[in-house]
């Protein structure tokens, strides 16, 4: 019998070469945490990629050998030992696989890529990679790679021997030499180079003849549509399943594949129906996951938007829009965000992904059976493709559930731009041919969307940066309670085993940082005043950049105002990454040192300058509200529809920003020690003592001192309950809970039923959480507001207190800003 999945815990693995200190977190280190994670209530360890990658990688998504368990992490024996330890404790393993691409940054680390470079189209691995060998590929029919720092740098190539093998070297880059292309090491390097199957290109030329992961040159796409490639790259997964080492698979970026639907069908056949199969599928707000896919759901980006959005004070939208307009020149409402996204997608397609656009255009001409398209110039075809890709509203529209999307976009473009109709006819004829062009169009759409939206727009928009996460919708200001409840019911009905999350290795800021920023919406006028005061005294190098960074800074600012050297360094690094990703005044390709220095100097003055105490004072109230949001949102995630994932360390409050900051090592000793004493905690006494102290602010002043233990308590009780009462969660029903009284809008509640018993009698678990806590304080708290519980006695697992009938919310939420209520008859069965 499979180990039932009730809650997962994401672990970021890395080898000793990935950290300057030589510290690692591999299988052995993960094994050491099994007793703690079991006590916490986790059912499965969810591991970052485990196959061999660049030894210096902090994430391991740059897999270089998908047939081998990474020796840097402990190899196959280490994985077996981890699985044995986990299984003995009753836990299982979930692995993260990367089917779309392989790491080729250092060709010598990837024997398949090395062999293709050496032997060209005669390589046994040539069909593994998605390479364009056509003579019009921009590299003369060779494998073009963007390596050279300057045009003509081929003259700097050296022909030499490296570890007994002849190679061509360009600075630190080395490339293989085909056996029949030289007579001795004394041969002229350029002549030898001319005989190779690859061509080194000036990196700005944009002549790249292999599909990449987005625009990352060091990640080469592979062809999972080839049965041999699929079998070879998944052989080890078959072995892991045969040994019963794993219970599920998370699939990274399936949208990059030529046929995600077919791939996932084959993968389901491999892993079996009983194992968990999830996809990293980024859904737009109005997009549904195709129900025909042979998967259990997504990895939870969609749930993150819902769980964040329902805590936003939507009344602040106009104020925050006007403030953003003053600071950045845009309101960043839905129309503004959509316009910027389309413009940036055009730029990405025209520049970073120009090679992919040109390859797509050539494929479209080749795939046309009935016309040569001679009336359409190359310029017109390329321009129309770019416009069409930029207008596509989803990552890729070739899923059956999205069959009308492309036609709708084409129809609108044809109506608005009659001059493009000939090019559109050519494009549509190629797409209907169901050949290479159709596949490449879908792949390019996803790459352009990712680079133009998540990687650029989300670093420019500044109305409320907490909304700018993968799968988010910054143009929509929050989620109403009505929308939230409908989406929870949809997940419970259609995707009860989908993952839900509040933080991943890809989030641009941690869950508790976002909670702080969400709280800006409770007092938008105060925030506007802070922005005015700060920027009047310390003007940002660019107002829009300053507005964006200030929100993030408030998200990580310590409540006590003590700025550590670590925080300074981390936020400086974050600021540089953010402004380069935004690409307005500097970028990764051509960094503008003067602007970057001005930004980091500005940040330094915020940390230690005339406005430092002002910021600390402002953060005090912000943090007070954010703590309440974090606890309630976490419990809603854990007890809501789907399988909750706890990202490493987030059982405590966490101030992580974007990667690599969110991949830091976790202090598990502190967490284990805190968990050991949880059963001894008397939270009513803690809360009462905190309120009695002079100067205590808010409803829950103890959170400032005991916040980590409080969050750990919420996480622990929630996930333990899921393991004790699985029938109320996966497969169970979900219902909305509402309050009555003047503060009714400040409650968000969800009830879980076993699914087999109709009506209220089937409800066994109720979660209550506080929304807009600072406004609630201003308006007199929960006075006069009640919630009516179904018949019976209800126990709050967080406090041990019992309730029945219609109860005052001021009593239920007296100790915690959230409650986990269990019907007493159900509790006795646990």
Secondary structure, 3 states (H helix, E strand, C coil): CCCCCCEEEEECCECHHHCCCCCCECHHHHHHCHHHHHHHCCCEEEECCCEEECCCCCCCCCEEEEEEECHHHCHHHHHHHHHHHHHHCCCEEEEEECCCEEECCCHHHCHHHHHHHHHHHHCCCHHHECECCCCCCCCCCCEEEEEECCCCHHHHCEEEEECCEEEEEECCEEEECCHHHCCCCCCCHHHHHHCCCEEEEECCCCCCCECEECCEEEEEEECCCCHHHHHHHHHHHHHHHHCCCCCEEEECCHHHCCCHHHHHHHHHHHHCCCCEEEECCCCCCCCCCCCCCCCCEECCHHHHHHHHHCCCCHHHHHHHHHHHHHHHCCCCCHHHHHHHHHHHHHHHHHCCCHHHHHHHHHHHHHCCCCCCCCCCCHHHHHHHHHHHHHHCCCCCCCCHHHCCHHHHHHHHHHHHCHHHHHHHHHHHHHHHCCCHHHHHHHHHHHHHHHHHHHCCHHHCCCCCHHHCCCCCCCCCCCCCHHHHHHHHHHHHHHCCCCEECCCCCCCCECHHHHHHHHHHHHHHHHHHHHHHHHHHHCCCCCHHHHHHHHHHHHHHCCCCCCCCHHHHHHHHHHHHHHHHHHCCCCCCCCCCHHHHHHHHHHHHHHHCCCCHHHHHHHHHHHHHHHHHHHHHHHHHHHHCCCEEEEECCCCCCCCCECCCHHHCCCCHHHHHHHHHCHHHCCHHHHHHHHHHCCCCCCCCCCHHHHHHHHHHHHHHHHHHHHHHCHHHCCCCEEEEECCECCCHHHEEEEEEECCCCCCHHHEEEEEEEECCHHHHHHCCCCCCCEEEEEEEEEEECCCCCEEEEEEEHHHHCCCCCEEEEEEHHHHHHC
